[in-house]
């Protein structure tokens, strides 16, 4: 019975986002984007031993998927 109220709230938020004037400070955005370059995730002491096998397995599956995607485009 609460779905109607939730849908009404979602509709209200969507309309607010659609019709609200956006005052974007493009100069500030440009400064932020031109700032320091992204160097990736922060370095840590490595992967904890309990997750090392999962990291190896996940890394291998990502490489296989990337290879399959590249092979299918050729």
LINGI-V825180 format. One line per field, one symbol per residue. psi: psi as a letter, one per 40 degrees, with the letter a starting at -180 (. if undefined). Layout:
BEGIN
psi = ???
END
This chain:
BEGIN
psi = eeddddddddddddddddehhhghgddddddddeaiiheaiihaeahideeddddddddddddddddddddde.
END
